[in-house]
Amino acid sequence: MECDRLKRLVKNWYAQVQDETMAPARMVTFMRQHVADCATCLSDPFVRPEIEKITTLILPPEKPRDADAEEAAKGTSAEAVEEVGNDPDDVETEDEDDDI
């Protein structure tokens, strides 16, 4: 990286990420915005690969999402709620409360 301002900003932002006062994704957004607006960064051929390296270090790894498992979990819990709610034997009457 040739841009001294970007180097200083990245150090500052990284310290904020470590202190948990800035979200890692927000830091990545700030870096990309700076690179898009800075003449020095635009002329530097190595800045984009450096930004990508920093991004992979900062952002947590993405978790694979299994849509079928999510739908199955939602369907199972909804069925369980329906089964419990529809059982007429589960309903207490006033006569049962008086016996206690």
N, CA, C and O of each residue as an XYZ file, in Angstrom:
400
protein
N       0.850     -1.181      0.000
C       0.000      0.000      0.000
C       0.892      1.240      0.000
O       1.828      1.355      0.791
N       0.583      2.137     -0.883
C       1.351      3.364     -0.984
C       0.702      4.518     -0.216
O       1.381      5.488      0.121
N      -0.571      4.429      0.059
C      -1.314      5.522      0.685
C      -1.094      5.512      2.207
O      -1.545      4.611      2.914
N      -0.392      6.537      2.681
C      -0.130      6.629      4.117
C      -1.415      6.856      4.905
O      -1.558      6.369      6.026
N      -2.336      7.587      4.323
C      -3.604      7.851      5.014
C      -4.370      6.538      5.229
O      -4.908      6.302      6.311
N      -4.416      5.693      4.204
C      -5.106      4.412      4.333
C      -4.423      3.541      5.385
O      -5.101      2.885      6.176
N      -3.106      3.527      5.403
C      -2.382      2.749      6.414
C      -2.772      3.205      7.822
O      -3.043      2.384      8.699
N      -2.798      4.519      8.024
C      -3.146      5.061      9.343
C      -4.592      4.730      9.702
O      -4.885      4.349     10.836
N      -5.499      4.879      8.723
C      -6.915      4.579      8.957
C      -7.125      3.101      9.287
O      -7.884      2.771     10.198
N      -6.461      2.222      8.559
C      -6.608      0.780      8.788
C      -6.136      0.414     10.193
O      -6.777     -0.384     10.877
N      -5.025      0.989     10.619
C      -4.535      0.715     11.980
C      -5.550      1.181     13.021
O      -5.828      0.476     13.991
N      -6.100      2.377     12.809
C      -7.085      2.927     13.737
C      -8.355      2.072     13.748
O      -8.869      1.734     14.815
N      -8.852      1.728     12.578
C     -10.066      0.922     12.482
C      -9.849     -0.462     13.087
O     -10.727     -0.989     13.771
N      -8.676     -1.051     12.834
C      -8.398     -2.380     13.372
C      -8.377     -2.350     14.906
O      -8.864     -3.278     15.552
N      -7.821     -1.297     15.478
C      -7.823     -1.156     16.937
C      -9.255     -1.071     17.454
O      -9.570     -1.633     18.504
N     -10.116     -0.379     16.731
C     -11.518     -0.280     17.137
C     -12.227     -1.626     17.021
O     -13.072     -1.958     17.853
N     -11.891     -2.390     16.007
C     -12.480     -3.732     15.854
C     -12.032     -4.621     17.017
O     -12.834     -5.373     17.570
N     -10.755     -4.534     17.386
C     -10.244     -5.332     18.494
C     -10.882     -4.928     19.822
O     -11.091     -5.769     20.696
N     -11.190     -3.639     19.969
C     -11.855     -3.150     21.184
C     -13.363     -3.380     21.148
O     -14.070     -3.064     22.105
N     -13.844     -3.929     20.048
C     -15.271     -4.199     19.818
C     -16.118     -2.930     19.828
O     -17.278     -2.949     20.242
N     -15.522     -1.820     19.365
C     -16.286     -0.591     19.209
C     -16.657     -0.366     17.750
O     -17.376      0.580     17.426
N     -16.166     -1.235     16.869
C     -16.525     -1.183     15.452
C     -16.714     -2.608     14.948
O     -15.957     -3.516     15.292
N     -17.736     -2.777     14.131
C     -17.988     -4.094     13.536
C     -16.975     -4.343     12.412
O     -16.640     -3.421     11.668
N     -16.489     -5.575     12.286
C     -15.530     -5.883     11.222
C     -16.063     -5.564      9.822
O     -15.318     -5.082      8.968
N     -17.329     -5.827      9.591
C     -17.905     -5.543      8.268
C     -17.904     -4.044      7.976
O     -17.744     -3.629      6.828
N     -18.082     -3.244      9.009
C     -18.051     -1.791      8.838
C     -16.644     -1.327      8.457
O     -16.487     -0.428      7.630
N     -15.634     -1.933      9.054
C     -14.253     -1.597      8.698
C     -13.984     -1.912      7.238
O     -13.351     -1.124      6.536
N     -14.457     -3.056      6.781
C     -14.269     -3.439      5.381
C     -14.946     -2.418      4.475
O     -14.390     -2.032      3.447
N     -16.136     -1.984      4.849
C     -16.853     -0.988      4.061
C     -16.067      0.314      4.007
O     -15.943      0.915      2.940
N     -15.537      0.756      5.137
C     -14.749      1.990      5.175
C     -13.498      1.886      4.305
O     -13.155      2.831      3.595
N     -12.814      0.734      4.359
C     -11.618      0.554      3.524
C     -11.970      0.643      2.051
O     -11.285      1.316      1.282
N     -13.039     -0.036      1.660
C     -13.433     -0.032      0.246
C     -13.879      1.353     -0.211
O     -13.605      1.749     -1.344
N     -14.560      2.089      0.655
C     -14.962      3.452      0.303
C     -13.741      4.346      0.121
O     -13.685      5.145     -0.813
N     -12.760      4.209      1.019
C     -11.552      5.025      0.897
C     -10.837      4.725     -0.413
O     -10.439      5.643     -1.130
N     -10.674      3.453     -0.727
C      -9.973      3.060     -1.949
C     -10.697      3.600     -3.183
O     -10.052      4.005     -4.151
N     -12.014      3.607     -3.157
C     -12.786      4.085     -4.307
C     -12.669      5.598     -4.496
O     -12.829      6.096     -5.610
N     -12.392      6.334     -3.411
C     -12.356      7.796     -3.481
C     -10.945      8.394     -3.511
O     -10.797      9.577     -3.818
N      -9.925      7.623     -3.207
C      -8.563      8.135     -3.069
C      -7.780      7.957     -4.379
O      -7.708      6.855     -4.923
N      -7.200      9.045     -4.872
C      -6.433      8.991     -6.117
C      -5.193      8.113     -5.975
O      -4.840      7.383     -6.900
N      -4.534      8.181     -4.823
C      -3.333      7.360     -4.585
C      -3.687      5.875     -4.596
O      -2.979      5.061     -5.188
N      -4.784      5.538     -3.939
C      -5.203      4.127     -3.878
C      -5.665      3.617     -5.244
O      -5.439      2.460     -5.598
N      -6.314      4.497     -6.001
C      -6.787      4.083     -7.323
C      -5.623      3.775     -8.265
O      -5.743      2.921     -9.144
N      -4.501      4.465     -8.083
C      -3.348      4.222     -8.955
C      -2.450      3.093     -8.444
O      -1.551      2.653     -9.160
N      -2.675      2.627     -7.239
C      -1.859      1.562     -6.644
C      -2.412      0.196     -7.060
O      -3.536     -0.150     -6.696
N      -1.627     -0.587     -7.824
C      -2.131     -1.893     -8.281
C      -2.194     -2.954     -7.178
O      -2.845     -3.985     -7.343
N      -1.517     -2.698     -6.055
C      -1.439     -3.706     -5.002
C      -2.451     -3.488     -3.880
O      -2.584     -4.332     -2.993
N      -3.161     -2.369     -3.912
C      -4.033     -2.056     -2.777
C      -5.246     -2.991     -2.710
O      -5.634     -3.407     -1.618
N      -5.837     -3.322     -3.830
C      -7.031     -4.192     -3.805
C      -6.721     -5.598     -3.266
O      -7.484     -6.110     -2.447
N      -5.637     -6.227     -3.697
C      -5.307     -7.530     -3.088
C      -5.024     -7.417     -1.586
O      -5.364     -8.321     -0.823
N      -4.408     -6.314     -1.163
C      -4.155     -6.106      0.263
C      -5.469     -5.962      1.028
O      -5.617     -6.502      2.124
N      -6.411     -5.241      0.454
C      -7.726     -5.066      1.086
C      -8.419     -6.420      1.217
O      -9.052     -6.694      2.237
N      -8.305     -7.263      0.201
C      -8.920     -8.589      0.261
C      -8.261     -9.455      1.331
O      -8.948    -10.213      2.015
N      -6.946     -9.355      1.488
C      -6.252    -10.110      2.543
C      -6.730     -9.656      3.918
O      -7.023    -10.473      4.791
N      -6.803     -8.338      4.093
C      -7.272     -7.795      5.375
C      -8.700     -8.243      5.642
O      -9.050     -8.598      6.767
N      -9.522     -8.222      4.599
C     -10.929     -8.628      4.740
C     -11.041    -10.069      5.206
O     -11.846    -10.371      6.087
N     -10.253    -10.959      4.634
C     -10.324    -12.369      5.040
C      -9.828    -12.572      6.463
O     -10.274    -13.491      7.149
N      -8.905    -11.721      6.914
C      -8.418    -11.823      8.288
C      -9.428    -11.293      9.296
O      -9.552    -11.825     10.400
N     -10.142    -10.253      8.917
C     -11.024     -9.561      9.862
C     -12.397    -10.215      9.970
O     -12.894    -10.449     11.072
N     -13.006    -10.507      8.830
C     -14.361    -11.046      8.850
C     -14.355    -12.493      9.318
O     -13.478    -13.269      8.938
N     -15.328    -12.855     10.139
C     -15.418    -14.267     10.552
C     -15.813    -15.123      9.350
O     -16.454    -14.635      8.419
N     -15.431    -16.391      9.371
C     -15.797    -17.256      8.242
C     -17.306    -17.413      8.159
O     -18.001    -17.480      9.172
N     -17.791    -17.471      6.934
C     -19.227    -17.643      6.732
C     -19.626    -19.063      7.092
O     -18.923    -20.026      6.786
N     -20.770    -19.166      7.748
C     -21.299    -20.478      8.098
C     -22.177    -20.965      6.956
O     -23.009    -20.213      6.450
N     -22.000    -22.207      6.550
C     -22.865    -22.728      5.487
C     -24.298    -22.838      5.987
O     -24.555    -23.312      7.094
N     -25.208    -22.397      5.160
C     -26.623    -22.443      5.537
C     -27.298    -23.584      4.794
O     -27.225    -23.680      3.569
N     -27.946    -24.432      5.547
C     -28.666    -25.552      4.964
C     -30.146    -25.224      5.040
O     -30.762    -25.365      6.097
N     -30.720    -24.788      3.926
C     -32.113    -24.362      3.891
C     -33.061    -25.507      4.240
O     -34.079    -25.289      4.898
N     -32.736    -26.716      3.809
C     -33.612    -27.849      4.101
C     -33.666    -28.138      5.602
O     -34.729    -28.455      6.135
N     -32.535    -28.032      6.277
C     -32.508    -28.289      7.717
C     -33.288    -27.212      8.468
O     -33.984    -27.506      9.439
N     -33.169    -25.957      8.012
C     -33.908    -24.868      8.662
C     -35.409    -25.064      8.496
O     -36.171    -24.881      9.445
N     -35.832    -25.437      7.296
C     -37.263    -25.649      7.051
C     -37.776    -26.841      7.855
O     -38.890    -26.810      8.378
N     -36.972    -27.872      7.950
C     -37.391    -29.050      8.708
C     -37.541    -28.701     10.188
O     -38.482    -29.151     10.843
N     -36.628    -27.912     10.706
C     -36.707    -27.520     12.117
C     -37.944    -26.668     12.366
O     -38.612    -26.826     13.387
N     -38.245    -25.784     11.456
C     -39.432    -24.946     11.608
C     -40.702    -25.792     11.530
O     -41.630    -25.599     12.316
N     -40.741    -26.711     10.598
C     -41.916    -27.563     10.438
C     -42.126    -28.472     11.627
O     -43.267    -28.670     12.045
N     -41.084    -29.025     12.179
C     -41.181    -29.922     13.325
C     -41.694    -29.189     14.546
O     -42.566    -29.697     15.251
N     -41.173    -28.006     14.806
C     -41.617    -27.275     15.993
C     -43.056    -26.797     15.834
O     -43.791    -26.747     16.820
N     -43.473    -26.449     14.635
C     -44.849    -26.018     14.417
C     -45.808    -27.189     14.597
O     -46.896    -27.024     15.147
N     -45.403    -28.379     14.131
C     -46.250    -29.552     14.294
C     -46.394    -29.905     15.768
O     -47.477    -30.288     16.210
N     -45.319    -29.779     16.527
C     -45.364    -30.101     17.945
C     -46.299    -29.150     18.676
O     -47.026    -29.570     19.576
N     -46.290    -27.896     18.309
C     -47.175    -26.921     18.938
C     -48.626    -27.237     18.599
O     -49.502    -27.140     19.460
N     -48.882    -27.614     17.355
C     -50.247    -27.939     16.953
C     -50.751    -29.167     17.703
O     -51.901    -29.196     18.141
N     -49.900    -30.185     17.853
C     -50.319    -31.414     18.525
C     -50.656    -31.150     19.981
O     -51.652    -31.671     20.483
N     -49.860    -30.363     20.662
C     -50.096    -30.079     22.077
C     -51.333    -29.223     22.241
O     -52.130    -29.452     23.150
N     -51.502    -28.245     21.377
C     -52.630    -27.317     21.503
C     -53.969    -27.922     21.151
O     -54.993    -27.396     21.586
N     -54.018    -28.995     20.389
C     -55.282    -29.564     19.927
C     -55.774    -30.722     20.779
O     -56.810    -31.299     20.449
N     -55.106    -31.087     21.832
C     -55.488    -32.215     22.657
C     -56.568    -31.770     23.656
O     -56.281    -30.979     24.555
N     -57.816    -32.273     23.510
C     -58.889    -31.834     24.408
C     -58.699    -32.299     25.844
O     -59.281    -31.707     26.753
N     -57.897    -33.348     26.083
C     -57.666    -33.836     27.438
C     -56.766    -32.894     28.242
O     -56.752    -32.951     29.471
N     -56.008    -32.022     27.548
C     -55.109    -31.103     28.226
C     -55.834    -29.905     28.828
O     -55.258    -29.186     29.644
N     -57.057    -29.685     28.448
C     -57.796    -28.527     28.928
C     -58.362    -28.830     30.312
O     -59.054    -29.831     30.497
N     -58.068    -27.958     31.292
C     -58.590    -28.146     32.638
C     -59.955    -27.478     32.747
O     -60.207    -26.432     32.149
N     -60.813    -28.101     33.513
C     -62.124    -27.507     33.743
C     -62.154    -26.912     35.138
O     -61.255    -27.163     35.942
N     -63.174    -26.130     35.430
C     -63.292    -25.507     36.743
C     -63.509    -26.553     37.833
O     -63.074    -26.360     38.968
N     -64.183    -27.666     37.498
C     -64.432    -28.719     38.473
C     -63.126    -29.349     38.945
O     -62.989    -29.683     40.122
N     -62.157    -29.516     38.026
C     -60.894    -30.131     38.396
C     -60.110    -29.240     39.346
O     -59.420    -29.760     40.223
N     -60.183    -27.920     39.211
C     -59.463    -26.994     40.063
C     -60.013    -27.005     41.492
O     -59.250    -26.816     42.439
N     -61.310    -27.223     41.664
C     -61.907    -27.201     42.974
C     -61.485    -28.377     43.841
O     -61.523    -28.280     45.068
N     -61.085    -29.484     43.229
C     -60.720    -30.683     43.976
C     -59.415    -30.504     44.757
O     -59.154    -31.264     45.690
N     -58.631    -29.561     44.412
C     -57.307    -29.407     45.032
C     -57.387    -28.788     46.364
O     -56.362    -28.590     47.016
